[in-house]
Amino acid sequence: MTGWLGGLQISRTDRGQTPIADFLCTACGTHRRITGRTNVTDYVRSQPITDHRATCPANQKGPR
């Protein structure tokens, strides 16, 4: 992989491999990696992008 793409990327989903979910927010730089089939399934069901948008420091309005 030559660069990072923002959003949710899921890899290693073939039989016998341990799935990995990577979440990257390009606005604030937050990165989260989840491993394991059950953990990845639960993480994706929790809608991590929507949850992060509510708390992303790049979206917070500060004094100008």
A tleap script that builds the chain and sets N, CA, C and O, in Angstrom:
source leaprc.protein.ff14SB
mol = sequence {
  NMET THR GLY TRP LEU GLY GLY LEU GLN ILE
  SER ARG THR ASP ARG GLY GLN THR PRO ILE
  ALA ASP PHE LEU CYS THR ALA CYS GLY THR
  HIE ARG ARG ILE THR GLY ARG THR ASN VAL
  THR ASP TYR VAL ARG SER GLN PRO ILE THR
  ASP HIE ARG ALA THR CYS PRO ALA ASN GLN
  LYS GLY PRO CARG
}
set mol.1.N position { 0.847 -1.164 0.000 }
set mol.1.CA position { 0.000 0.000 0.000 }
set mol.1.C position { 0.896 1.232 0.000 }
set mol.1.O position { 1.814 1.335 0.815 }
set mol.2.N position { 0.639 2.150 -0.894 }
set mol.2.CA position { 1.504 3.313 -1.035 }
set mol.2.C position { 1.033 4.516 -0.240 }
set mol.2.O position { 1.813 5.446 -0.034 }
set mol.3.N position { -0.189 4.534 0.206 }
set mol.3.CA position { -0.693 5.677 0.962 }
set mol.3.C position { -1.936 5.290 1.740 }
set mol.3.O position { -2.509 4.220 1.539 }
set mol.4.N position { -2.336 6.177 2.625 }
set mol.4.CA position { -3.511 5.929 3.446 }
set mol.4.C position { -4.719 6.620 2.842 }
set mol.4.O position { -4.635 7.763 2.392 }
set mol.5.N position { -5.830 5.925 2.837 }
set mol.5.CA position { -7.105 6.492 2.420 }
set mol.5.C position { -7.966 6.656 3.660 }
set mol.5.O position { -7.973 5.789 4.534 }
set mol.6.N position { -8.684 7.755 3.739 }
set mol.6.CA position { -9.550 7.973 4.889 }
set mol.6.C position { -10.779 7.085 4.830 }
set mol.6.O position { -11.183 6.630 3.760 }
set mol.7.N position { -11.364 6.848 5.988 }
set mol.7.CA position { -12.573 6.040 6.068 }
set mol.7.C position { -12.298 4.712 6.733 }
set mol.7.O position { -11.347 4.566 7.501 }
set mol.8.N position { -13.134 3.755 6.429 }
set mol.8.CA position { -13.046 2.427 7.031 }
set mol.8.C position { -12.569 1.438 5.976 }
set mol.8.O position { -13.221 1.264 4.947 }
set mol.9.N position { -11.449 0.797 6.224 }
set mol.9.CA position { -10.880 -0.192 5.311 }
set mol.9.C position { -10.850 -1.539 6.037 }
set mol.9.O position { -10.364 -1.630 7.164 }
set mol.10.N position { -11.367 -2.574 5.391 }
set mol.10.CA position { -11.373 -3.910 5.980 }
set mol.10.C position { -10.544 -4.817 5.081 }
set mol.10.O position { -10.761 -4.872 3.870 }
set mol.11.N position { -9.594 -5.525 5.679 }
set mol.11.CA position { -8.711 -6.393 4.902 }
set mol.11.C position { -8.579 -7.752 5.576 }
set mol.11.O position { -9.024 -7.953 6.706 }
set mol.12.N position { -7.959 -8.675 4.857 }
set mol.12.CA position { -7.695 -10.038 5.339 }
set mol.12.C position { -8.981 -10.776 5.694 }
set mol.12.O position { -9.114 -11.313 6.794 }
set mol.13.N position { -9.917 -10.798 4.764 }
set mol.13.CA position { -11.198 -11.452 5.027 }
set mol.13.C position { -11.276 -12.868 4.470 }
set mol.13.O position { -12.324 -13.506 4.573 }
set mol.14.N position { -10.192 -13.376 3.882 }
set mol.14.CA position { -10.202 -14.742 3.352 }
set mol.14.C position { -10.247 -15.761 4.488 }
set mol.14.O position { -9.872 -15.473 5.624 }
set mol.15.N position { -10.708 -16.937 4.153 }
set mol.15.CA position { -10.811 -18.014 5.143 }
set mol.15.C position { -9.431 -18.321 5.733 }
set mol.15.O position { -8.449 -18.457 5.004 }
set mol.16.N position { -9.374 -18.426 7.052 }
set mol.16.CA position { -8.124 -18.749 7.726 }
set mol.16.C position { -7.282 -17.539 8.096 }
set mol.16.O position { -6.264 -17.686 8.772 }
set mol.17.N position { -7.682 -16.344 7.667 }
set mol.17.CA position { -6.939 -15.136 8.006 }
set mol.17.C position { -7.666 -14.365 9.098 }
set mol.17.O position { -8.878 -14.499 9.264 }
set mol.18.N position { -6.921 -13.563 9.835 }
set mol.18.CA position { -7.505 -12.716 10.867 }
set mol.18.C position { -7.896 -11.382 10.243 }
set mol.18.O position { -7.027 -10.649 9.771 }
set mol.19.N position { -9.188 -11.051 10.231 }
set mol.19.CA position { -9.624 -9.785 9.639 }
set mol.19.C position { -9.089 -8.580 10.411 }
set mol.19.O position { -8.913 -8.624 11.629 }
set mol.20.N position { -8.837 -7.507 9.668 }
set mol.20.CA position { -8.359 -6.257 10.247 }
set mol.20.C position { -9.228 -5.125 9.720 }
set mol.20.O position { -9.466 -5.026 8.516 }
set mol.21.N position { -9.700 -4.273 10.620 }
set mol.21.CA position { -10.440 -3.074 10.230 }
set mol.21.C position { -9.609 -1.869 10.653 }
set mol.21.O position { -9.224 -1.747 11.816 }
set mol.22.N position { -9.336 -0.979 9.700 }
set mol.22.CA position { -8.614 0.256 9.970 }
set mol.22.C position { -9.542 1.429 9.723 }
set mol.22.O position { -10.162 1.527 8.664 }
set mol.23.N position { -9.637 2.322 10.703 }
set mol.23.CA position { -10.416 3.544 10.551 }
set mol.23.C position { -9.448 4.714 10.604 }
set mol.23.O position { -8.650 4.822 11.535 }
set mol.24.N position { -9.516 5.597 9.602 }
set mol.24.CA position { -8.672 6.782 9.571 }
set mol.24.C position { -9.529 7.993 9.254 }
set mol.24.O position { -10.230 8.022 8.242 }
set mol.25.N position { -9.468 8.994 10.124 }
set mol.25.CA position { -10.129 10.274 9.880 }
set mol.25.C position { -9.082 11.204 9.280 }
set mol.25.O position { -8.098 11.537 9.940 }
set mol.26.N position { -9.287 11.623 8.039 }
set mol.26.CA position { -8.307 12.489 7.391 }
set mol.26.C position { -8.391 13.919 7.895 }
set mol.26.O position { -7.457 14.694 7.691 }
set mol.27.N position { -9.483 14.287 8.546 }
set mol.27.CA position { -9.626 15.645 9.063 }
set mol.27.C position { -8.782 15.866 10.319 }
set mol.27.O position { -8.135 16.904 10.458 }
set mol.28.N position { -8.788 14.894 11.230 }
set mol.28.CA position { -8.062 15.080 12.493 }
set mol.28.C position { -6.899 14.106 12.670 }
set mol.28.O position { -6.082 14.288 13.572 }
set mol.29.N position { -6.808 13.075 11.827 }
set mol.29.CA position { -5.696 12.132 11.906 }
set mol.29.C position { -5.899 10.973 12.863 }
set mol.29.O position { -4.953 10.236 13.139 }
set mol.30.N position { -7.097 10.794 13.373 }
set mol.30.CA position { -7.371 9.686 14.280 }
set mol.30.C position { -7.287 8.366 13.520 }
set mol.30.O position { -7.880 8.218 12.451 }
set mol.31.N position { -6.543 7.403 14.079 }
set mol.31.CA position { -6.428 6.076 13.477 }
set mol.31.C position { -6.786 5.037 14.524 }
set mol.31.O position { -6.333 5.111 15.666 }
set mol.32.N position { -7.596 4.077 14.132 }
set mol.32.CA position { -7.991 3.001 15.028 }
set mol.32.C position { -7.893 1.692 14.249 }
set mol.32.O position { -8.388 1.603 13.126 }
set mol.33.N position { -7.261 0.681 14.832 }
set mol.33.CA position { -7.139 -0.637 14.195 }
set mol.33.C position { -7.784 -1.676 15.095 }
set mol.33.O position { -7.495 -1.753 16.289 }
set mol.34.N position { -8.662 -2.475 14.499 }
set mol.34.CA position { -9.360 -3.537 15.212 }
set mol.34.C position { -9.009 -4.853 14.523 }
set mol.34.O position { -9.030 -4.933 13.295 }
set mol.35.N position { -8.687 -5.886 15.303 }
set mol.35.CA position { -8.350 -7.188 14.729 }
set mol.35.C position { -9.240 -8.267 15.332 }
set mol.35.O position { -9.730 -8.130 16.453 }
set mol.36.N position { -9.440 -9.324 14.586 }
set mol.36.CA position { -10.263 -10.442 15.043 }
set mol.36.C position { -11.650 -10.387 14.426 }
set mol.36.O position { -12.269 -9.325 14.359 }
set mol.37.N position { -12.131 -11.529 13.978 }
set mol.37.CA position { -13.409 -11.584 13.265 }
set mol.37.C position { -14.564 -11.025 14.094 }
set mol.37.O position { -15.341 -10.219 13.583 }
set mol.38.N position { -14.696 -11.422 15.330 }
set mol.38.CA position { -15.794 -10.949 16.168 }
set mol.38.C position { -15.657 -9.464 16.465 }
set mol.38.O position { -16.642 -8.728 16.402 }
set mol.39.N position { -14.459 -9.017 16.785 }
set mol.39.CA position { -14.235 -7.603 17.087 }
set mol.39.C position { -14.504 -6.718 15.878 }
set mol.39.O position { -15.102 -5.651 16.016 }
set mol.40.N position { -14.069 -7.147 14.694 }
set mol.40.CA position { -14.298 -6.367 13.474 }
set mol.40.C position { -15.792 -6.296 13.174 }
set mol.40.O position { -16.304 -5.233 12.823 }
set mol.41.N position { -16.492 -7.417 13.309 }
set mol.41.CA position { -17.936 -7.435 13.062 }
set mol.41.C position { -18.658 -6.470 13.991 }
set mol.41.O position { -19.492 -5.684 13.543 }
set mol.42.N position { -18.345 -6.522 15.276 }
set mol.42.CA position { -18.977 -5.622 16.243 }
set mol.42.C position { -18.630 -4.166 15.960 }
set mol.42.O position { -19.485 -3.289 16.086 }
set mol.43.N position { -17.390 -3.905 15.580 }
set mol.43.CA position { -16.945 -2.537 15.306 }
set mol.43.C position { -17.674 -1.950 14.097 }
set mol.43.O position { -18.103 -0.797 14.133 }
set mol.44.N position { -17.815 -2.729 13.039 }
set mol.44.CA position { -18.502 -2.242 11.839 }
set mol.44.C position { -19.982 -2.001 12.129 }
set mol.44.O position { -20.559 -1.032 11.636 }
set mol.45.N position { -20.595 -2.869 12.919 }
set mol.45.CA position { -22.008 -2.690 13.280 }
set mol.45.C position { -22.232 -1.439 14.125 }
set mol.45.O position { -23.334 -0.891 14.133 }
set mol.46.N position { -21.206 -0.984 14.834 }
set mol.46.CA position { -21.357 0.191 15.702 }
set mol.46.C position { -21.285 1.509 14.936 }
set mol.46.O position { -21.393 2.573 15.545 }
set mol.47.N position { -21.105 1.464 13.620 }
set mol.47.CA position { -21.041 2.644 12.753 }
set mol.47.C position { -19.980 3.642 13.229 }
set mol.47.O position { -20.320 4.733 13.686 }
set mol.48.N position { -18.701 3.274 13.123 }
set mol.48.CA position { -17.630 4.107 13.666 }
set mol.48.C position { -17.498 5.469 12.990 }
set mol.48.O position { -17.098 6.433 13.643 }
set mol.49.N position { -17.818 5.576 11.712 }
set mol.49.CA position { -17.687 6.864 11.021 }
set mol.49.C position { -18.703 7.855 11.570 }
set mol.49.O position { -18.360 9.005 11.843 }
set mol.50.N position { -19.941 7.426 11.732 }
set mol.50.CA position { -20.983 8.300 12.273 }
set mol.50.C position { -20.664 8.707 13.705 }
set mol.50.O position { -20.832 9.870 14.074 }
set mol.51.N position { -20.205 7.756 14.513 }
set mol.51.CA position { -19.855 8.065 15.901 }
set mol.51.C position { -18.702 9.057 15.976 }
set mol.51.O position { -18.712 9.951 16.822 }
set mol.52.N position { -17.713 8.912 15.104 }
set mol.52.CA position { -16.553 9.801 15.151 }
set mol.52.C position { -16.901 11.213 14.682 }
set mol.52.O position { -16.353 12.188 15.197 }
set mol.53.N position { -17.793 11.327 13.724 }
set mol.53.CA position { -18.180 12.662 13.236 }
set mol.53.C position { -18.715 13.538 14.364 }
set mol.53.O position { -18.493 14.748 14.372 }
set mol.54.N position { -19.415 12.929 15.309 }
set mol.54.CA position { -19.990 13.692 16.419 }
set mol.54.C position { -18.921 14.211 17.377 }
set mol.54.O position { -19.136 15.222 18.046 }
set mol.55.N position { -17.778 13.539 17.455 }
set mol.55.CA position { -16.747 13.922 18.425 }
set mol.55.C position { -15.438 14.365 17.785 }
set mol.55.O position { -14.471 14.628 18.500 }
set mol.56.N position { -15.381 14.455 16.472 }
set mol.56.CA position { -14.143 14.808 15.769 }
set mol.56.C position { -13.707 16.229 16.133 }
set mol.56.O position { -14.491 17.167 15.987 }
set mol.57.N position { -12.466 16.403 16.605 }
set mol.57.CA position { -11.994 17.736 16.972 }
set mol.57.C position { -11.947 18.699 15.783 }
set mol.57.O position { -12.019 19.912 15.979 }
set mol.58.N position { -11.828 18.190 14.571 }
set mol.58.CA position { -11.793 19.060 13.390 }
set mol.58.C position { -13.160 19.674 13.103 }
set mol.58.O position { -13.246 20.698 12.426 }
set mol.59.N position { -14.228 19.061 13.611 }
set mol.59.CA position { -15.580 19.580 13.396 }
set mol.59.C position { -16.029 20.540 14.487 }
set mol.59.O position { -17.062 21.196 14.347 }
set mol.60.N position { -15.272 20.630 15.568 }
set mol.60.CA position { -15.671 21.480 16.689 }
set mol.60.C position { -15.487 22.944 16.326 }
set mol.60.O position { -14.456 23.333 15.778 }
set mol.61.N position { -16.471 23.735 16.629 }
set mol.61.CA position { -16.402 25.173 16.369 }
set mol.61.C position { -15.729 25.857 17.556 }
set mol.61.O position { -16.180 25.737 18.695 }
set mol.62.N position { -14.666 26.559 17.278 }
set mol.62.CA position { -13.948 27.276 18.327 }
set mol.62.C position { -14.031 28.771 18.107 }
set mol.62.O position { -14.621 29.219 17.123 }
set mol.63.N position { -13.447 29.556 19.010 }
set mol.63.CA position { -13.458 31.009 18.835 }
set mol.63.C position { -12.636 31.413 17.618 }
set mol.63.O position { -11.590 30.827 17.339 }
set mol.64.N position { -13.109 32.395 16.916 }
set mol.64.CA position { -12.405 32.868 15.713 }
set mol.64.C position { -11.798 34.210 15.939 }
set mol.64.O position { -11.169 34.763 15.037 }
savepdb mol mol.pdb
quit
